[in-house]
Amino acid sequence: MNVSIVIPTYNRKPILEKCLKALENQKLNKNVGNYEIIVVDDGSTDGTSSWIKNNRAILPHVVLYEQEHGGPALGRNLGVIKSKYEIIIFIDSDLIVLDDFIIRHIDKLLIYWSKNNKKCFTYGSVINTSDFDNPQSEKYKLLDTSFAYFATGNVAISKELILSVGLFDTSFSLYGWEDLELGERLQKVGTKLIKCPKAVGFHWHPPFNCEQIESLIAQEKERARMALVFFKKHPNLRVRFMIQLTPLHNLLWQTLCLGGLISIERILPLLKFLVNSKRDKIALEILRIPLNLIYIKYLYKLKSNTFRNTY
């Protein structure tokens, strides 16, 4: 089998370099004949495309496409359309994989293809790390557990199947939900999720600092906007729970934040203390509590405004 790895990227050149070098260092076996690495540069301004063009010698599998900045859904669609091979692996551009990454996915996928049909996909492990120099040294943590059905950080799937359900919806132009929405369509046609924990990718993100708070708040508001797009397309109970548009979730985050008493402003001194004490991971997990309340409040506000504008 031949494989097309699709990677949309936007202003992530330093970690993308590590991502691509790891993918160029893949072991192959009898199940994997050839592979290509399709990078879709989504309007980067950090020299991403120039670096790839200037390093063709060390990137023999990389095929570069460039587009104006339009979001990851648009980039993934372009990658799928341009791909040459029958199996698509989606990863993010800040994922660094082990050298058996491709064969782990393909060996597992082909077992199920031989038993059933191609209506399935493999879902690899994603280990979060902020270690830029040696991301593969990170150990698996409980917080790395994902309950998502389909997330494009690390999945392998038939190109034919992806095309049959209609690719990614490009109306998800802001942060969040475009992969889970595609997963909803895959689920409706009976697609089977196959866990593939040995296909390991290390998801790098910079260590948390308090200067990131403003952008994280903006991200939560974008996530709320896209959540409502998701719910309008699939107004069912499962999606309600996924995007947390239920009284239960509202009560949960209101309770955890003591009705708003625990706010970002009030816990900022604690966050700064933890960051200065090199406990930035703990600080980020604490911050996620009021961030989730911001998301919930904004989601309900958007829903209320939409209802008023409709009637």
Buried (B, 14 or more C-beta within 10 A) or exposed (E): BBBBBBBBBBBBBBBBBBBBEBBBEBEBEEBBEEBBBBBBBBBBEBEBBEBBEEEEEEBEBBBBBBBEBBBBBBBBBBBBEBBEBEBBBBBBBBBBBBEBBBBBBBBBBBBBBEEEEBBBBBBBBBBBBBEBEEBBEBEEEEEBEEEBBBBBBBBBBBBEBBEBBEBBBBBBBBBBBBBBBBBBBBBEEEBEBBEBEBBBBBBBEEBBBBEBBEEBBEBBBBBBBBBBBBBEBBEEEEBBEBBBBEEEBBEBBBEEBEEEEBEBEEBEEEBEEBBEEEBBBBBBEBBEBBBBBBBBBBBBEBBEEEEEEEE
